[in-house]
Amino acid sequence: MIAVFVKRPVAIMASTTSSSEPGIPEAGLVIDMADLATRLAARRAELSLPDLPRNTGTRRTPSKRALLKAIEELSGKW
């Protein structure tokens, strides 16, 4: 069996969803995260979706545990 491999030309693709061109509605769209969180919470309540439990963290690496401990010591909560 003889196989022939042909190198195909590389296609250059541009994103059609991310653009800064004027006249495109999505261009420059800024999402307010507080507003998004409020809308998501309302949507979850509307659909009666349960609150999902967070990861228990039983399989974390030592470096991840150290990072989370450092964040918590700085009054942060992961």
PDB file with SEQRES, HELIX, SHEET and CRYST1 records, atoms N, CA, C and O in Angstrom:
SEQRES   1 A   78  MET ILE ALA VAL PHE VAL LYS ARG PRO VAL ALA ILE MET          
SEQRES   2 A   78  ALA SER THR THR SER SER SER GLU PRO GLY ILE PRO GLU          
SEQRES   3 A   78  ALA GLY LEU VAL ILE ASP MET ALA ASP LEU ALA THR ARG          
SEQRES   4 A   78  LEU ALA ALA ARG ARG ALA GLU LEU SER LEU PRO ASP LEU          
SEQRES   5 A   78  PRO ARG ASN THR GLY THR ARG ARG THR PRO SER LYS ARG          
SEQRES   6 A   78  ALA LEU LEU LYS ALA ILE GLU GLU LEU SER GLY LYS TRP          
HELIX    1 AA1 MET A   33  LEU A   47  1                                  15    
HELIX    2 AA2 PRO A   62  GLU A   73  1                                  12    
CRYST1    1.000    1.000    1.000  90.00  90.00  90.00 P 1           1          
ATOM      1  N   MET A   1       0.840  -1.163   0.000  1.00  0.00           N  
ATOM      2  CA  MET A   1       0.000   0.000   0.000  1.00  0.00           C  
ATOM      3  C   MET A   1       0.888   1.230   0.000  1.00  0.00           C  
ATOM      4  O   MET A   1       1.802   1.350   0.817  1.00  0.00           O  
ATOM      5  N   ILE A   2       0.617   2.133  -0.912  1.00  0.00           N  
ATOM      6  CA  ILE A   2       1.387   3.363  -1.017  1.00  0.00           C  
ATOM      7  C   ILE A   2       0.495   4.515  -0.581  1.00  0.00           C  
ATOM      8  O   ILE A   2      -0.616   4.683  -1.083  1.00  0.00           O  
ATOM      9  N   ALA A   3       0.996   5.301   0.354  1.00  0.00           N  
ATOM     10  CA  ALA A   3       0.232   6.446   0.843  1.00  0.00           C  
ATOM     11  C   ALA A   3       0.907   7.723   0.377  1.00  0.00           C  
ATOM     12  O   ALA A   3       2.134   7.829   0.372  1.00  0.00           O  
ATOM     13  N   VAL A   4       0.107   8.667  -0.003  1.00  0.00           N  
ATOM     14  CA  VAL A   4       0.620   9.951  -0.442  1.00  0.00           C  
ATOM     15  C   VAL A   4       0.099  11.008   0.529  1.00  0.00           C  
ATOM     16  O   VAL A   4      -1.105  11.140   0.747  1.00  0.00           O  
ATOM     17  N   PHE A   5       1.021  11.742   1.094  1.00  0.00           N  
ATOM     18  CA  PHE A   5       0.636  12.796   2.031  1.00  0.00           C  
ATOM     19  C   PHE A   5       0.812  14.136   1.349  1.00  0.00           C  
ATOM     20  O   PHE A   5       1.885  14.441   0.827  1.00  0.00           O  
ATOM     21  N   VAL A   6      -0.215  14.916   1.353  1.00  0.00           N  
ATOM     22  CA  VAL A   6      -0.185  16.230   0.737  1.00  0.00           C  
ATOM     23  C   VAL A   6      -0.337  17.264   1.838  1.00  0.00           C  
ATOM     24  O   VAL A   6      -1.260  17.188   2.649  1.00  0.00           O  
ATOM     25  N   LYS A   7       0.558  18.218   1.863  1.00  0.00           N  
ATOM     26  CA  LYS A   7       0.460  19.277   2.861  1.00  0.00           C  
ATOM     27  C   LYS A   7      -0.609  20.254   2.415  1.00  0.00           C  
ATOM     28  O   LYS A   7      -0.535  20.835   1.332  1.00  0.00           O  
ATOM     29  N   ARG A   8      -1.602  20.423   3.271  1.00  0.00           N  
ATOM     30  CA  ARG A   8      -2.693  21.328   2.951  1.00  0.00           C  
ATOM     31  C   ARG A   8      -2.301  22.753   3.323  1.00  0.00           C  
ATOM     32  O   ARG A   8      -1.538  22.966   4.264  1.00  0.00           O  
ATOM     33  N   PRO A   9      -2.823  23.724   2.585  1.00  0.00           N  
ATOM     34  CA  PRO A   9      -2.525  25.112   2.941  1.00  0.00           C  
ATOM     35  C   PRO A   9      -3.168  25.469   4.287  1.00  0.00           C  
ATOM     36  O   PRO A   9      -4.255  24.994   4.617  1.00  0.00           O  
ATOM     37  N   VAL A  10      -2.492  26.294   5.034  1.00  0.00           N  
ATOM     38  CA  VAL A  10      -2.984  26.711   6.339  1.00  0.00           C  
ATOM     39  C   VAL A  10      -4.044  27.784   6.148  1.00  0.00           C  
ATOM     40  O   VAL A  10      -3.833  28.758   5.425  1.00  0.00           O  
ATOM     41  N   ALA A  11      -5.173  27.599   6.796  1.00  0.00           N  
ATOM     42  CA  ALA A  11      -6.253  28.575   6.707  1.00  0.00           C  
ATOM     43  C   ALA A  11      -6.088  29.598   7.826  1.00  0.00           C  
ATOM     44  O   ALA A  11      -5.813  29.240   8.972  1.00  0.00           O  
ATOM     45  N   ILE A  12      -6.253  30.842   7.493  1.00  0.00           N  
ATOM     46  CA  ILE A  12      -6.211  31.904   8.487  1.00  0.00           C  
ATOM     47  C   ILE A  12      -7.655  32.243   8.815  1.00  0.00           C  
ATOM     48  O   ILE A  12      -8.433  32.657   7.955  1.00  0.00           O  
ATOM     49  N   MET A  13      -7.988  32.055  10.088  1.00  0.00           N  
ATOM     50  CA  MET A  13      -9.357  32.302  10.501  1.00  0.00           C  
ATOM     51  C   MET A  13      -9.405  33.479  11.453  1.00  0.00           C  
ATOM     52  O   MET A  13      -8.541  33.628  12.317  1.00  0.00           O  
ATOM     53  N   ALA A  14     -10.391  34.291  11.295  1.00  0.00           N  
ATOM     54  CA  ALA A  14     -10.590  35.423  12.192  1.00  0.00           C  
ATOM     55  C   ALA A  14     -11.839  35.162  13.017  1.00  0.00           C  
ATOM     56  O   ALA A  14     -12.805  34.575  12.530  1.00  0.00           O  
ATOM     57  N   SER A  15     -11.812  35.601  14.263  1.00  0.00           N  
ATOM     58  CA  SER A  15     -12.965  35.427  15.128  1.00  0.00           C  
ATOM     59  C   SER A  15     -14.110  36.308  14.648  1.00  0.00           C  
ATOM     60  O   SER A  15     -13.922  37.492  14.370  1.00  0.00           O  
ATOM     61  N   THR A  16     -15.284  35.723  14.556  1.00  0.00           N  
ATOM     62  CA  THR A  16     -16.451  36.510  14.150  1.00  0.00           C  
ATOM     63  C   THR A  16     -17.234  36.995  15.362  1.00  0.00           C  
ATOM     64  O   THR A  16     -18.156  37.799  15.224  1.00  0.00           O  
ATOM     65  N   THR A  17     -16.871  36.507  16.559  1.00  0.00           N  
ATOM     66  CA  THR A  17     -17.606  36.923  17.742  1.00  0.00           C  
ATOM     67  C   THR A  17     -16.870  37.974  18.553  1.00  0.00           C  
ATOM     68  O   THR A  17     -17.473  38.625  19.406  1.00  0.00           O  
ATOM     69  N   SER A  18     -15.612  38.148  18.312  1.00  0.00           N  
ATOM     70  CA  SER A  18     -14.826  39.105  19.069  1.00  0.00           C  
ATOM     71  C   SER A  18     -14.238  40.127  18.102  1.00  0.00           C  
ATOM     72  O   SER A  18     -13.304  39.825  17.360  1.00  0.00           O  
ATOM     73  N   SER A  19     -14.781  41.313  18.115  1.00  0.00           N  
ATOM     74  CA  SER A  19     -14.342  42.311  17.166  1.00  0.00           C  
ATOM     75  C   SER A  19     -14.428  43.692  17.794  1.00  0.00           C  
ATOM     76  O   SER A  19     -15.271  43.941  18.656  1.00  0.00           O  
ATOM     77  N   SER A  20     -13.562  44.576  17.362  1.00  0.00           N  
ATOM     78  CA  SER A  20     -13.613  45.950  17.844  1.00  0.00           C  
ATOM     79  C   SER A  20     -14.058  46.899  16.735  1.00  0.00           C  
ATOM     80  O   SER A  20     -13.908  48.117  16.835  1.00  0.00           O  
ATOM     81  N   GLU A  21     -14.605  46.310  15.679  1.00  0.00           N  
ATOM     82  CA  GLU A  21     -15.039  47.141  14.559  1.00  0.00           C  
ATOM     83  C   GLU A  21     -16.339  47.868  14.893  1.00  0.00           C  
ATOM     84  O   GLU A  21     -17.244  47.278  15.483  1.00  0.00           O  
ATOM     85  N   PRO A  22     -16.436  49.141  14.522  1.00  0.00           N  
ATOM     86  CA  PRO A  22     -17.688  49.863  14.772  1.00  0.00           C  
ATOM     87  C   PRO A  22     -18.823  49.272  13.936  1.00  0.00           C  
ATOM     88  O   PRO A  22     -18.606  48.776  12.831  1.00  0.00           O  
ATOM     89  N   GLY A  23     -20.020  49.334  14.479  1.00  0.00           N  
ATOM     90  CA  GLY A  23     -21.180  48.817  13.759  1.00  0.00           C  
ATOM     91  C   GLY A  23     -21.519  47.390  14.118  1.00  0.00           C  
ATOM     92  O   GLY A  23     -22.584  46.896  13.747  1.00  0.00           O  
ATOM     93  N   ILE A  24     -20.635  46.717  14.834  1.00  0.00           N  
ATOM     94  CA  ILE A  24     -20.908  45.353  15.266  1.00  0.00           C  
ATOM     95  C   ILE A  24     -21.415  45.423  16.698  1.00  0.00           C  
ATOM     96  O   ILE A  24     -20.714  45.949  17.562  1.00  0.00           O  
ATOM     97  N   PRO A  25     -22.617  44.907  16.982  1.00  0.00           N  
ATOM     98  CA  PRO A  25     -23.219  45.065  18.304  1.00  0.00           C  
ATOM     99  C   PRO A  25     -22.361  44.533  19.453  1.00  0.00           C  
ATOM    100  O   PRO A  25     -22.379  45.107  20.542  1.00  0.00           O  
ATOM    101  N   GLU A  26     -21.611  43.449  19.233  1.00  0.00           N  
ATOM    102  CA  GLU A  26     -20.829  42.840  20.296  1.00  0.00           C  
ATOM    103  C   GLU A  26     -19.541  43.600  20.590  1.00  0.00           C  
ATOM    104  O   GLU A  26     -18.899  43.353  21.611  1.00  0.00           O  
ATOM    105  N   ALA A  27     -19.157  44.518  19.712  1.00  0.00           N  
ATOM    106  CA  ALA A  27     -17.899  45.228  19.872  1.00  0.00           C  
ATOM    107  C   ALA A  27     -17.942  46.104  21.115  1.00  0.00           C  
ATOM    108  O   ALA A  27     -18.852  46.918  21.274  1.00  0.00           O  
ATOM    109  N   GLY A  28     -16.973  45.940  21.984  1.00  0.00           N  
ATOM    110  CA  GLY A  28     -16.878  46.769  23.170  1.00  0.00           C  
ATOM    111  C   GLY A  28     -17.894  46.435  24.243  1.00  0.00           C  
ATOM    112  O   GLY A  28     -18.112  47.241  25.147  1.00  0.00           O  
ATOM    113  N   LEU A  29     -18.523  45.268  24.171  1.00  0.00           N  
ATOM    114  CA  LEU A  29     -19.529  44.880  25.147  1.00  0.00           C  
ATOM    115  C   LEU A  29     -18.851  44.638  26.493  1.00  0.00           C  
ATOM    116  O   LEU A  29     -17.906  43.854  26.586  1.00  0.00           O  
ATOM    117  N   VAL A  30     -19.334  45.311  27.528  1.00  0.00           N  
ATOM    118  CA  VAL A  30     -18.796  45.153  28.876  1.00  0.00           C  
ATOM    119  C   VAL A  30     -19.884  44.550  29.755  1.00  0.00           C  
ATOM    120  O   VAL A  30     -21.012  45.040  29.793  1.00  0.00           O  
ATOM    121  N   ILE A  31     -19.531  43.489  30.453  1.00  0.00           N  
ATOM    122  CA  ILE A  31     -20.494  42.813  31.309  1.00  0.00           C  
ATOM    123  C   ILE A  31     -20.231  43.227  32.749  1.00  0.00           C  
ATOM    124  O   ILE A  31     -19.121  43.066  33.256  1.00  0.00           O  
ATOM    125  N   ASP A  32     -21.253  43.757  33.405  1.00  0.00           N  
ATOM    126  CA  ASP A  32     -21.173  44.113  34.817  1.00  0.00           C  
ATOM    127  C   ASP A  32     -21.345  42.831  35.617  1.00  0.00           C  
ATOM    128  O   ASP A  32     -22.415  42.223  35.597  1.00  0.00           O  
ATOM    129  N   MET A  33     -20.283  42.412  36.329  1.00  0.00           N  
ATOM    130  CA  MET A  33     -20.310  41.127  37.029  1.00  0.00           C  
ATOM    131  C   MET A  33     -21.336  41.095  38.160  1.00  0.00           C  
ATOM    132  O   MET A  33     -21.936  40.048  38.402  1.00  0.00           O  
ATOM    133  N   ALA A  34     -21.552  42.196  38.850  1.00  0.00           N  
ATOM    134  CA  ALA A  34     -22.552  42.230  39.916  1.00  0.00           C  
ATOM    135  C   ALA A  34     -23.949  42.032  39.333  1.00  0.00           C  
ATOM    136  O   ALA A  34     -24.768  41.306  39.896  1.00  0.00           O  
ATOM    137  N   ASP A  35     -24.212  42.682  38.203  1.00  0.00           N  
ATOM    138  CA  ASP A  35     -25.498  42.526  37.522  1.00  0.00           C  
ATOM    139  C   ASP A  35     -25.667  41.097  37.011  1.00  0.00           C  
ATOM    140  O   ASP A  35     -26.752  40.522  37.110  1.00  0.00           O  
ATOM    141  N   LEU A  36     -24.603  40.530  36.470  1.00  0.00           N  
ATOM    142  CA  LEU A  36     -24.649  39.164  35.973  1.00  0.00           C  
ATOM    143  C   LEU A  36     -24.948  38.190  37.109  1.00  0.00           C  
ATOM    144  O   LEU A  36     -25.756  37.276  36.944  1.00  0.00           O  
ATOM    145  N   ALA A  37     -24.302  38.377  38.262  1.00  0.00           N  
ATOM    146  CA  ALA A  37     -24.540  37.498  39.411  1.00  0.00           C  
ATOM    147  C   ALA A  37     -25.984  37.584  39.866  1.00  0.00           C  
ATOM    148  O   ALA A  37     -26.593  36.569  40.204  1.00  0.00           O  
ATOM    149  N   THR A  38     -26.542  38.800  39.878  1.00  0.00           N  
ATOM    150  CA  THR A  38     -27.933  38.982  40.273  1.00  0.00           C  
ATOM    151  C   THR A  38     -28.871  38.278  39.300  1.00  0.00           C  
ATOM    152  O   THR A  38     -29.819  37.611  39.715  1.00  0.00           O  
ATOM    153  N   ARG A  39     -28.604  38.430  38.003  1.00  0.00           N  
ATOM    154  CA  ARG A  39     -29.449  37.783  36.991  1.00  0.00           C  
ATOM    155  C   ARG A  39     -29.346  36.264  37.068  1.00  0.00           C  
ATOM    156  O   ARG A  39     -30.349  35.566  36.916  1.00  0.00           O  
ATOM    157  N   LEU A  40     -28.127  35.741  37.308  1.00  0.00           N  
ATOM    158  CA  LEU A  40     -27.957  34.294  37.415  1.00  0.00           C  
ATOM    159  C   LEU A  40     -28.674  33.742  38.638  1.00  0.00           C  
ATOM    160  O   LEU A  40     -29.299  32.683  38.566  1.00  0.00           O  
ATOM    161  N   ALA A  41     -28.589  34.453  39.766  1.00  0.00           N  
ATOM    162  CA  ALA A  41     -29.279  34.009  40.983  1.00  0.00           C  
ATOM    163  C   ALA A  41     -30.787  33.983  40.770  1.00  0.00           C  
ATOM    164  O   ALA A  41     -31.463  33.049  41.202  1.00  0.00           O  
ATOM    165  N   ALA A  42     -31.313  35.006  40.104  1.00  0.00           N  
ATOM    166  CA  ALA A  42     -32.750  35.051  39.824  1.00  0.00           C  
ATOM    167  C   ALA A  42     -33.150  33.911  38.897  1.00  0.00           C  
ATOM    168  O   ALA A  42     -34.199  33.294  39.082  1.00  0.00           O  
ATOM    169  N   ARG A  43     -32.322  33.634  37.910  1.00  0.00           N  
ATOM    170  CA  ARG A  43     -32.620  32.565  36.958  1.00  0.00           C  
ATOM    171  C   ARG A  43     -32.601  31.200  37.640  1.00  0.00           C  
ATOM    172  O   ARG A  43     -33.457  30.354  37.381  1.00  0.00           O  
ATOM    173  N   ARG A  44     -31.604  30.992  38.523  1.00  0.00           N  
ATOM    174  CA  ARG A  44     -31.534  29.723  39.253  1.00  0.00           C  
ATOM    175  C   ARG A  44     -32.760  29.543  40.141  1.00  0.00           C  
ATOM    176  O   ARG A  44     -33.319  28.449  40.224  1.00  0.00           O  
ATOM    177  N   ALA A  45     -33.181  30.631  40.810  1.00  0.00           N  
ATOM    178  CA  ALA A  45     -34.363  30.561  41.667  1.00  0.00           C  
ATOM    179  C   ALA A  45     -35.609  30.273  40.831  1.00  0.00           C  
ATOM    180  O   ALA A  45     -36.471  29.496  41.241  1.00  0.00           O  
ATOM    181  N   GLU A  46     -35.697  30.894  39.675  1.00  0.00           N  
ATOM    182  CA  GLU A  46     -36.847  30.699  38.786  1.00  0.00           C  
ATOM    183  C   GLU A  46     -36.943  29.248  38.331  1.00  0.00           C  
ATOM    184  O   GLU A  46     -38.040  28.704  38.203  1.00  0.00           O  
ATOM    185  N   LEU A  47     -35.794  28.624  38.088  1.00  0.00           N  
ATOM    186  CA  LEU A  47     -35.773  27.239  37.613  1.00  0.00           C  
ATOM    187  C   LEU A  47     -35.730  26.223  38.744  1.00  0.00           C  
ATOM    188  O   LEU A  47     -35.718  25.016  38.499  1.00  0.00           O  
ATOM    189  N   SER A  48     -35.707  26.707  39.980  1.00  0.00           N  
ATOM    190  CA  SER A  48     -35.624  25.845  41.169  1.00  0.00           C  
ATOM    191  C   SER A  48     -34.385  24.970  41.141  1.00  0.00           C  
ATOM    192  O   SER A  48     -34.444  23.796  41.506  1.00  0.00           O  
ATOM    193  N   LEU A  49     -33.266  25.529  40.712  1.00  0.00           N  
ATOM    194  CA  LEU A  49     -32.015  24.782  40.699  1.00  0.00           C  
ATOM    195  C   LEU A  49     -31.416  24.781  42.105  1.00  0.00           C  
ATOM    196  O   LEU A  49     -31.420  25.814  42.775  1.00  0.00           O  
ATOM    197  N   PRO A  50     -30.905  23.644  42.558  1.00  0.00           N  
ATOM    198  CA  PRO A  50     -30.322  23.589  43.899  1.00  0.00           C  
ATOM    199  C   PRO A  50     -28.940  24.246  43.921  1.00  0.00           C  
ATOM    200  O   PRO A  50     -28.269  24.351  42.894  1.00  0.00           O  
ATOM    201  N   ASP A  51     -28.534  24.684  45.111  1.00  0.00           N  
ATOM    202  CA  ASP A  51     -27.172  25.178  45.258  1.00  0.00           C  
ATOM    203  C   ASP A  51     -26.243  23.974  45.223  1.00  0.00           C  
ATOM    204  O   ASP A  51     -26.408  23.035  46.003  1.00  0.00           O  
ATOM    205  N   LEU A  52     -25.278  23.999  44.330  1.00  0.00           N  
ATOM    206  CA  LEU A  52     -24.352  22.882  44.198  1.00  0.00           C  
ATOM    207  C   LEU A  52     -23.278  22.982  45.273  1.00  0.00           C  
ATOM    208  O   LEU A  52     -22.814  24.080  45.578  1.00  0.00           O  
ATOM    209  N   PRO A  53     -22.876  21.855  45.852  1.00  0.00           N  
ATOM    210  CA  PRO A  53     -21.839  21.888  46.871  1.00  0.00           C  
ATOM    211  C   PRO A  53     -20.488  22.230  46.262  1.00  0.00           C  
ATOM    212  O   PRO A  53     -20.203  21.889  45.114  1.00  0.00           O  
ATOM    213  N   ARG A  54     -19.668  22.904  47.043  1.00  0.00           N  
ATOM    214  CA  ARG A  54     -18.318  23.224  46.582  1.00  0.00           C  
ATOM    215  C   ARG A  54     -17.457  21.973  46.638  1.00  0.00           C  
ATOM    216  O   ARG A  54     -17.809  20.993  47.294  1.00  0.00           O  
ATOM    217  N   ASN A  55     -16.344  22.016  45.957  1.00  0.00           N  
ATOM    218  CA  ASN A  55     -15.381  20.932  45.952  1.00  0.00           C  
ATOM    219  C   ASN A  55     -14.880  20.709  47.385  1.00  0.00           C  
ATOM    220  O   ASN A  55     -14.508  21.666  48.063  1.00  0.00           O  
ATOM    221  N   THR A  56     -14.868  19.464  47.845  1.00  0.00           N  
ATOM    222  CA  THR A  56     -14.442  19.168  49.214  1.00  0.00           C  
ATOM    223  C   THR A  56     -12.947  19.356  49.402  1.00  0.00           C  
ATOM    224  O   THR A  56     -12.494  19.554  50.529  1.00  0.00           O  
ATOM    225  N   GLY A  57     -12.182  19.299  48.343  1.00  0.00           N  
ATOM    226  CA  GLY A  57     -10.747  19.540  48.431  1.00  0.00           C  
ATOM    227  C   GLY A  57      -9.950  18.378  48.977  1.00  0.00           C  
ATOM    228  O   GLY A  57      -8.859  18.580  49.510  1.00  0.00           O  
ATOM    229  N   THR A  58     -10.459  17.177  48.861  1.00  0.00           N  
ATOM    230  CA  THR A  58      -9.750  16.021  49.406  1.00  0.00           C  
ATOM    231  C   THR A  58      -8.582  15.579  48.535  1.00  0.00           C  
ATOM    232  O   THR A  58      -7.744  14.802  48.993  1.00  0.00           O  
ATOM    233  N   ARG A  59      -8.502  16.046  47.310  1.00  0.00           N  
ATOM    234  CA  ARG A  59      -7.430  15.606  46.406  1.00  0.00           C  
ATOM    235  C   ARG A  59      -6.554  16.777  45.957  1.00  0.00           C  
ATOM    236  O   ARG A  59      -6.054  16.779  44.833  1.00  0.00           O  
ATOM    237  N   ARG A  60      -6.369  17.758  46.816  1.00  0.00           N  
ATOM    238  CA  ARG A  60      -5.561  18.923  46.461  1.00  0.00           C  
ATOM    239  C   ARG A  60      -4.083  18.637  46.672  1.00  0.00           C  
ATOM    240  O   ARG A  60      -3.701  17.899  47.580  1.00  0.00           O  
ATOM    241  N   THR A  61      -3.261  19.231  45.820  1.00  0.00           N  
ATOM    242  CA  THR A  61      -1.816  19.093  45.957  1.00  0.00           C  
ATOM    243  C   THR A  61      -1.336  19.950  47.123  1.00  0.00           C  
ATOM    244  O   THR A  61      -2.028  20.882  47.534  1.00  0.00           O  
ATOM    245  N   PRO A  62      -0.164  19.644  47.654  1.00  0.00           N  
ATOM    246  CA  PRO A  62       0.375  20.463  48.751  1.00  0.00           C  
ATOM    247  C   PRO A  62       0.534  21.936  48.367  1.00  0.00           C  
ATOM    248  O   PRO A  62       0.318  22.819  49.197  1.00  0.00           O  
ATOM    249  N   SER A  63       0.904  22.199  47.133  1.00  0.00           N  
ATOM    250  CA  SER A  63       1.062  23.599  46.717  1.00  0.00           C  
ATOM    251  C   SER A  63      -0.284  24.318  46.664  1.00  0.00           C  
ATOM    252  O   SER A  63      -0.368  25.499  47.000  1.00  0.00           O  
ATOM    253  N   LYS A  64      -1.325  23.622  46.250  1.00  0.00           N  
ATOM    254  CA  LYS A  64      -2.662  24.221  46.219  1.00  0.00           C  
ATOM    255  C   LYS A  64      -3.147  24.474  47.645  1.00  0.00           C  
ATOM    256  O   LYS A  64      -3.745  25.515  47.918  1.00  0.00           O  
ATOM    257  N   ARG A  65      -2.892  23.527  48.562  1.00  0.00           N  
ATOM    258  CA  ARG A  65      -3.275  23.720  49.957  1.00  0.00           C  
ATOM    259  C   ARG A  65      -2.559  24.930  50.558  1.00  0.00           C  
ATOM    260  O   ARG A  65      -3.161  25.710  51.296  1.00  0.00           O  
ATOM    261  N   ALA A  66      -1.268  25.081  50.238  1.00  0.00           N  
ATOM    262  CA  ALA A  66      -0.501  26.213  50.754  1.00  0.00           C  
ATOM    263  C   ALA A  66      -1.044  27.529  50.196  1.00  0.00           C  
ATOM    264  O   ALA A  66      -1.131  28.521  50.919  1.00  0.00           O  
ATOM    265  N   LEU A  67      -1.408  27.539  48.918  1.00  0.00           N  
ATOM    266  CA  LEU A  67      -1.967  28.740  48.307  1.00  0.00           C  
ATOM    267  C   LEU A  67      -3.284  29.127  48.971  1.00  0.00           C  
ATOM    268  O   LEU A  67      -3.490  30.295  49.301  1.00  0.00           O  
ATOM    269  N   LEU A  68      -4.168  28.169  49.169  1.00  0.00           N  
ATOM    270  CA  LEU A  68      -5.457  28.449  49.789  1.00  0.00           C  
ATOM    271  C   LEU A  68      -5.288  28.890  51.237  1.00  0.00           C  
ATOM    272  O   LEU A  68      -6.041  29.741  51.711  1.00  0.00           O  
ATOM    273  N   LYS A  69      -4.310  28.325  51.948  1.00  0.00           N  
ATOM    274  CA  LYS A  69      -4.047  28.738  53.324  1.00  0.00           C  
ATOM    275  C   LYS A  69      -3.556  30.182  53.357  1.00  0.00           C  
ATOM    276  O   LYS A  69      -3.962  30.960  54.220  1.00  0.00           O  
ATOM    277  N   ALA A  70      -2.675  30.542  52.407  1.00  0.00           N  
ATOM    278  CA  ALA A  70      -2.172  31.911  52.353  1.00  0.00           C  
ATOM    279  C   ALA A  70      -3.283  32.907  52.033  1.00  0.00           C  
ATOM    280  O   ALA A  70      -3.311  34.009  52.581  1.00  0.00           O  
ATOM    281  N   ILE A  71      -4.191  32.521  51.152  1.00  0.00           N  
ATOM    282  CA  ILE A  71      -5.333  33.395  50.820  1.00  0.00           C  
ATOM    283  C   ILE A  71      -6.214  33.581  52.045  1.00  0.00           C  
ATOM    284  O   ILE A  71      -6.656  34.691  52.340  1.00  0.00           O  
ATOM    285  N   GLU A  72      -6.466  32.494  52.753  1.00  0.00           N  
ATOM    286  CA  GLU A  72      -7.322  32.568  53.941  1.00  0.00           C  
ATOM    287  C   GLU A  72      -6.684  33.405  55.042  1.00  0.00           C  
ATOM    288  O   GLU A  72      -7.381  34.113  55.769  1.00  0.00           O  
ATOM    289  N   GLU A  73      -5.360  33.328  55.168  1.00  0.00           N  
ATOM    290  CA  GLU A  73      -4.661  34.130  56.181  1.00  0.00           C  
ATOM    291  C   GLU A  73      -4.736  35.612  55.875  1.00  0.00           C  
ATOM    292  O   GLU A  73      -4.637  36.442  56.780  1.00  0.00           O  
ATOM    293  N   LEU A  74      -4.906  35.947  54.624  1.00  0.00           N  
ATOM    294  CA  LEU A  74      -5.033  37.344  54.218  1.00  0.00           C  
ATOM    295  C   LEU A  74      -6.494  37.804  54.270  1.00  0.00           C  
ATOM    296  O   LEU A  74      -6.875  38.775  53.617  1.00  0.00           O  
ATOM    297  N   SER A  75      -7.288  37.100  55.045  1.00  0.00           N  
ATOM    298  CA  SER A  75      -8.722  37.396  55.209  1.00  0.00           C  
ATOM    299  C   SER A  75      -9.515  37.134  53.946  1.00  0.00           C  
ATOM    300  O   SER A  75     -10.571  37.733  53.738  1.00  0.00           O  
ATOM    301  N   GLY A  76      -9.032  36.273  53.125  1.00  0.00           N  
ATOM    302  CA  GLY A  76      -9.770  35.910  51.923  1.00  0.00           C  
ATOM    303  C   GLY A  76     -10.410  34.551  52.095  1.00  0.00           C  
ATOM    304  O   GLY A  76      -9.992  33.756  52.938  1.00  0.00           O  
ATOM    305  N   LYS A  77     -11.398  34.295  51.314  1.00  0.00           N  
ATOM    306  CA  LYS A  77     -12.061  32.993  51.352  1.00  0.00           C  
ATOM    307  C   LYS A  77     -12.153  32.495  49.930  1.00  0.00           C  
ATOM    308  O   LYS A  77     -12.748  33.148  49.073  1.00  0.00           O  
ATOM    309  N   TRP A  78     -11.573  31.353  49.679  1.00  0.00           N  
ATOM    310  CA  TRP A  78     -11.587  30.798  48.329  1.00  0.00           C  
ATOM    311  C   TRP A  78     -12.905  30.170  48.054  1.00  0.00           C  
ATOM    312  O   TRP A  78     -13.122  29.641  46.964  1.00  0.00           O  
TER     313      TRP A  78                                                      
END                                                                             
